[in-house]
Amino acid sequence: MDFSTVQGVILDMDGVLWRGDQPLLGAAALFAFFSERGVRFVAATNNSSKSPADYVAKLAQMGISGVDESQIVTSGTATVTYLQAHYPAGSSVHVLGGDGLKQMVAAAGFALSDDAPVVVAGIDFALTYQKLKQAARLIRGGADFIGTNADATFPMPDGLAPGAGSLLAALQTATDREPIIMGKPNAPMFEAALRVLGTGVGNTLMVGDRLNTDILGAQTVGLRAALVLTGVTHADDLAISAVHPDGVYNDLPALMAAWSGQNGG
């Protein structure tokens, strides 16, 4: 893989920088690596449970400082952008998701409501049957159904856990309605990241851990894509996949070593 023309990096977080609250090897060193080379970066995640401010704080707790909220793009931010483009300010929205997503929707000028014509669903680590029931009732009653992302699983320190896609599948089964999906592999997430970076498609690299979102989405919009095997995708998955990254690395130190080798250390 040729790193010589890479000017910007879109960096996934869950499964690349950490699992749950456990930092992965090389996470802090990666940001110093980018700084030394003048490479711009945006951290982009399908996880909508936290706000950009929450992610900046989480990075700081892991010893990674100097990251601005503007450098964080989530499926929640893409969802808010979609809401602002399609619904008048002040519209009522029912959110099934984490506090971070709810805060972002409210901050964008929408009224959070238990009875609304729009349902936004994302990962909810405090999910209950009653929450599913309420969202399903609204969707069956005709509410627009928007999903932050369709990731079936979520990497945690003790293995893969159900992701937002599993929650959406339950709602889809209960309502016979398909959601409109905002996150990777759909283009809005990548377009938002490129706007922040200010780099061209040909000079931007996606680094992710999931073939069917990070890698597929990046290649669909014309980006190069590097896969690290520290999250969802394992080496055995590559042999049976129709999606093939431009480079595959065991972890972030291996990625940095390959990059350094091409640039003389």
Beta strands, then each sheet from edge to edge (+ up, - down):
strand 1: 8-11
strand 2: 18-19
strand 3: 22-23
strand 4: 40-45
strand 5: 72-74
strand 6: 92-96
strand 7: 111-112
strand 8: 118-121
strand 9: 144-147
strand 10: 153-156
strand 11: 159-162
strand 12: 180-181
strand 13: 204-208
strand 14: 224-228
strand 15: 247-249
sheet 1: 5+ 4+ 1+ 13+ 14+ 15+
sheet 2: 2+ 3-
sheet 3: 7+ 6+ 8+ 9+ 12+
sheet 4: 10+ 11-
end
